[in-house]
């Protein structure tokens, strides 16, 4: 049995989330965008609706810390909004709407990873 590091589990979860988002027709514009205030996991565009989507990815191997709904606190949403504003300020494109989503990836309970996509969390 192979033991995975937290970084490897996180990278796998993020790739599965990106695959999920692209299967929905979203175009991934950026991944792991960092600035001095933090990091945005995935930035995607929903071109037909001209919506920019900032996606927080949460990968879990157990339910020890609660489900995806508990993973993003009001403080985390505030931080994501701030980071989204900084990303938008550094990119001149115009968007009709901005959305923050959370994609939860649960690995290990079943043969296939479970994906939960919460739209417009904040």
C-alpha positions as a Markdown table, in Angstrom:
| # | Residue | x | y | z |
|---|---|---|---|---|
| 1 | Unk | 0.0 | 0.0 | 0.0 |
| 2 | Unk | 1.3 | 3.4 | -1.0 |
| 3 | Unk | 1.3 | 6.3 | 1.5 |
| 4 | Unk | 0.7 | 9.7 | -0.1 |
| 5 | Unk | 1.9 | 13.0 | 1.2 |
| 6 | Unk | -0.6 | 15.8 | 1.9 |
| 7 | Unk | 0.9 | 17.7 | -1.1 |
| 8 | Unk | 0.3 | 14.7 | -3.4 |
| 9 | Unk | -3.3 | 14.2 | -2.2 |
| 10 | Unk | -3.9 | 17.9 | -2.6 |
| 11 | Unk | -2.5 | 17.9 | -6.2 |
| 12 | Unk | -4.6 | 14.9 | -7.1 |
| 13 | Unk | -7.7 | 16.5 | -5.7 |
| 14 | Unk | -7.0 | 19.7 | -7.6 |
| 15 | Unk | -6.5 | 17.9 | -10.9 |
| 16 | Unk | -9.7 | 16.0 | -10.3 |
| 17 | Unk | -11.5 | 19.3 | -9.6 |
| 18 | Unk | -10.0 | 20.8 | -12.8 |
| 19 | Unk | -11.2 | 17.8 | -14.8 |
| 20 | Unk | -14.7 | 18.2 | -13.3 |
| 21 | Unk | -14.8 | 21.9 | -14.1 |
| 22 | Unk | -13.7 | 21.4 | -17.7 |
| 23 | Unk | -16.3 | 18.7 | -18.1 |
| 24 | Unk | -18.9 | 21.3 | -17.2 |
| 25 | Unk | -17.6 | 23.6 | -20.0 |
| 26 | Unk | -15.5 | 25.9 | -17.9 |
| 27 | Unk | -12.2 | 27.1 | -19.2 |
| 28 | Unk | -9.4 | 27.1 | -16.6 |
| 29 | Unk | -7.5 | 30.4 | -16.8 |
| 30 | Unk | -5.1 | 30.0 | -13.8 |
| 31 | Unk | -4.1 | 27.5 | -11.1 |
| 32 | Unk | -2.4 | 28.1 | -7.8 |
| 33 | Unk | -2.3 | 31.9 | -8.3 |
| 34 | Unk | -0.3 | 33.4 | -5.4 |
| 35 | Unk | 0.2 | 36.8 | -3.9 |
| 36 | Unk | 1.3 | 38.1 | -0.6 |
| 37 | Unk | -2.2 | 37.6 | 0.9 |
| 38 | Unk | -2.7 | 34.0 | -0.1 |
| 39 | Unk | -3.5 | 31.6 | -3.0 |
| 40 | Unk | -6.4 | 31.0 | -5.3 |
| 41 | Unk | -6.6 | 27.3 | -6.3 |
| 42 | Unk | -8.4 | 27.6 | -9.6 |
| 43 | Unk | -9.7 | 30.5 | -11.7 |
| 44 | Unk | -12.0 | 29.5 | -14.4 |
| 45 | Unk | -14.2 | 31.2 | -17.0 |
| 46 | Unk | -17.8 | 30.4 | -17.9 |
| 47 | Unk | -17.6 | 32.1 | -21.3 |
| 48 | Unk | -21.2 | 31.7 | -22.4 |
| 49 | Unk | -22.3 | 33.7 | -19.3 |
| 50 | Unk | -19.2 | 35.9 | -19.1 |
| 51 | Unk | -18.7 | 34.7 | -15.5 |
| 52 | Unk | -15.4 | 34.4 | -13.8 |
| 53 | Unk | -15.3 | 31.6 | -11.2 |
| 54 | Unk | -12.9 | 31.4 | -8.3 |
| 55 | Unk | -12.7 | 27.9 | -7.1 |
| 56 | Unk | -11.5 | 26.7 | -3.7 |
| 57 | Unk | -10.6 | 23.0 | -3.8 |
| 58 | Unk | -10.8 | 20.9 | -0.7 |
| 59 | Unk | -9.5 | 17.4 | -0.8 |
| 60 | Unk | -10.3 | 15.0 | 2.0 |
| 61 | Unk | -9.4 | 11.4 | 2.7 |
| 62 | Unk | -11.6 | 11.2 | 5.9 |
| 63 | Unk | -14.6 | 12.9 | 7.3 |
| 64 | Unk | -12.7 | 13.7 | 10.4 |
| 65 | Unk | -12.9 | 17.5 | 9.9 |
| 66 | Unk | -16.5 | 17.6 | 8.6 |
| 67 | Unk | -17.7 | 17.8 | 5.0 |
| 68 | Unk | -17.1 | 20.3 | 2.3 |
| 69 | Unk | -19.8 | 22.6 | 3.6 |
| 70 | Unk | -17.8 | 23.1 | 6.8 |
| 71 | Unk | -14.4 | 23.5 | 5.1 |
| 72 | Unk | -15.0 | 27.1 | 3.9 |
| 73 | Unk | -15.7 | 29.4 | 6.9 |
| 74 | Unk | -17.0 | 33.0 | 6.6 |
| 75 | Unk | -13.4 | 34.1 | 7.2 |
| 76 | Unk | -12.2 | 32.0 | 4.3 |
| 77 | Unk | -14.9 | 33.4 | 2.0 |
| 78 | Unk | -13.7 | 36.9 | 3.0 |
| 79 | Unk | -10.1 | 36.0 | 2.1 |
| 80 | Unk | -11.2 | 34.5 | -1.2 |
| 81 | Unk | -13.2 | 37.6 | -2.1 |
| 82 | Unk | -10.1 | 39.8 | -1.3 |
| 83 | Unk | -7.9 | 37.5 | -3.4 |
| 84 | Unk | -10.4 | 37.5 | -6.2 |
| 85 | Unk | -10.4 | 41.3 | -6.2 |
| 86 | Unk | -6.6 | 41.3 | -6.4 |
| 87 | Unk | -6.6 | 38.8 | -9.3 |
| 88 | Unk | -9.3 | 40.8 | -11.2 |
| 89 | Unk | -7.3 | 44.1 | -10.7 |
| 90 | Unk | -4.3 | 42.4 | -12.3 |
| 91 | Unk | -6.2 | 41.1 | -15.3 |
| 92 | Unk | -7.9 | 43.7 | -17.6 |
| 93 | Unk | -10.7 | 41.4 | -18.9 |
| 94 | Unk | -14.3 | 42.4 | -18.0 |
| 95 | Unk | -16.7 | 39.9 | -16.6 |
| 96 | Unk | -20.5 | 40.2 | -16.3 |
| 97 | Unk | -20.5 | 38.2 | -13.0 |
| 98 | Unk | -18.1 | 36.9 | -10.4 |
| 99 | Unk | -18.7 | 33.7 | -8.5 |
| 100 | Unk | -16.9 | 31.7 | -5.7 |
| 101 | Unk | -17.3 | 28.0 | -5.8 |
| 102 | Unk | -16.0 | 25.2 | -3.7 |
| 103 | Unk | -15.2 | 21.8 | -5.1 |
| 104 | Unk | -14.7 | 19.0 | -2.5 |
| 105 | Unk | -12.9 | 15.9 | -3.5 |
| 106 | Unk | -13.3 | 12.8 | -1.3 |
| 107 | Unk | -10.6 | 10.2 | -1.9 |
| 108 | Unk | -10.4 | 6.7 | -0.5 |
| 109 | Unk | -13.9 | 5.9 | 0.7 |
| 110 | Unk | -15.0 | 4.4 | -2.7 |
| 111 | Unk | -13.2 | 3.2 | -5.7 |
| 112 | Unk | -14.0 | 6.4 | -7.6 |
| 113 | Unk | -13.3 | 9.8 | -6.1 |
| 114 | Unk | -16.4 | 11.6 | -4.9 |
| 115 | Unk | -16.8 | 15.2 | -6.1 |
| 116 | Unk | -19.1 | 17.8 | -4.5 |
| 117 | Unk | -19.5 | 21.1 | -6.3 |
| 118 | Unk | -20.9 | 24.0 | -4.3 |
| 119 | Unk | -21.7 | 27.0 | -6.4 |
| 120 | Unk | -21.8 | 30.6 | -5.3 |
| 121 | Unk | -20.7 | 30.1 | -1.7 |
| 122 | Unk | -20.0 | 33.8 | -1.1 |
